[in-house]
Amino acid sequence: MSEEIEIYVYLEDEGVDVWCSTTAKPLGDGRFLLQATPDYDPEVEKWEFVPGSVVTCRVRRFQGELEHKPIAVSAD
C-alpha cells in the first residue's frame, strides 16, 4: 500500500507510562501492521501489542510535544 509510518506502542510493566516508537505498514481501513524496532527484545520490553500485530490507532499529544502522534489502541 503506502510507505511505513511512525506509531507509538505502550510498554507494560515499566512502573510509569512509557511509549516506544516503532514503524507500521498501513493496511487500509485505519489498520496498521506493527514492525519491530531493530533492537526489539521481548525479554527486555513488554509491548502492549507485539510486532506483527494489526492495530488501530488514535492520536495523542505527549507532554512537551507540539504535534499529536499516532498510538496503537487495539489489535485485531
N, C-alpha and C positions, 0 to 999 in steps of 0.2 A: 504494500500500500504506500504509505509515505515514510519518510525517514524517522528515526527514533527521536523521542522527546525525553526530557528530564522529569522524573517523578520522584516524590519522597515517600518512603515507607517507614512506618513506625517500628522502632526497636523495642521489643518486650524485655522485661526483667532487667531494666537498667537503673531503676530506683528514681529516675527523673525522666521527663519527656525527652526522648532522643529520636531524631528522624534521620534516616540515611538517604542520601541522594543516589539514584540509580537511573538507568535508561529503560525505556519501554517502547515497544513497537505498537503503533496504532493499528487496531484490527477493524475499526469501524463501529458504528452504533455506540460510541462512547466507551468502548472496551480497549484495554491495553495489555500486551504480553510483557510481563516484567523480565528484565535481563539481570544477570548477576554482575556485580562490580568486579573488577579484576582481582581484588583481594577478598572477595566474599568467602567467609568461613563460618558455616552453621554452628561450629563448636564455640566460636567466639561471639557471634552476634545472632540473636534470635529475631529474625524479621517477622512481623505480623503476617505478611504474605511473602512466601519464598519465591526465588527466581523460577520462572516458568508458569507462575500463576497468571490467570487472566483476571484483571481487576477493572473496576470503575473508579473514577476519581471525582474529587471536588477540589475547589481551590481554597487556600488558606494563606493568610499573611502572617509570617513568623515575626516574632518580636525583633525589632531593629531592622527589618527589611522593608523596602518601599513597595516591592511588587508582590502580588499574590502568586503562590506556587501550587502546582497540582500535587495532591496527596492521594495515595491509594486508600479507599474506604471500604471496598467489598470485593469479594472474589466469587467467580462462577464456580 
